Amino acid sequence: MLLGNFLIGLREGLEAALVVSILIAYLVKTGNRRALVPVWTGIAIAIVLSVGFGIALSAASSEMQFKTQELFGGILSIVAVGLVTWMVFWMRKTARFMKAELEGRLEGALDLGPIALATVAFLAVGREGLETALFLWTNISNSSEGSAQPITGALLGLAVAVMLGYLLYRGGLKINLKRFFTWTGAALIVVAAGVFGYGFHDLQEAEVFPGLRAVALEPHRFFAEFGTSGDWMQTVFQGVLNVTPQITWLQLIMWAAYLVPVMALFLRPATPSKPASTKTPEPAPTS
């Protein structure tokens, strides 16, 4: 879980850091430093809201009965996977236009005043923050290792993302963002597949679906044969693929049903746009 949450924190955090660096760089470049205060205010509100959202989810879940808690966790896991999948494909498609889009929104907000500037910053960062909070919460709530390792992984990923964002803003680091988001997007799809499968496992524990005792795989028994090194291998296996020590048939089927088509669509080469026709129209007949 530590590795999976590190990846989530890194990728989502870097997206938010890129948004912030674009907003700040545009205001500095155009001589609108006075507008930095409402922009930072909107960013701060978005961060506080995202953290509060994660805390609220944990508090609400802790007050529920077991079956209700599993139903709540299962549904939110599937919702989180849907949001993250949409985000991965959206970033793959629009990353190159993100700077121009954000600068256009900011330019319009400059004419409307501080509230508009704070709103633009809040919406730009808040979307990433809420998605990250929901996805991290599902990972932490599903973790069999307690909350320490997943939270540590997420915080490390966010810290690295902030550092990379600052270096990108200062011009001290050059990253091929297209390649970065492609590789991390593919890895995040693998992590999301585990969350998707575990969401259905939660729904089985809530007795929404049958088959909780129909176990397809037991990775912990396989790794137990390797002794101490097997414990380490099992931790890495569960952290990378985000799977459980016991995998039910429904969990395995849903894991594959998500991973195979989504990964195939994500890695499919982009279809080149057709060039505009250069054929000159025939002149209209004269009477």
Summary of the structure (lengths in Angstrom):
residues: 287
radius of gyration: 22.7
end to end distance: 78.3
largest distance: 93.8
contacts: 893
relative contact order: 0.16
helix: 78%
strand: 2%
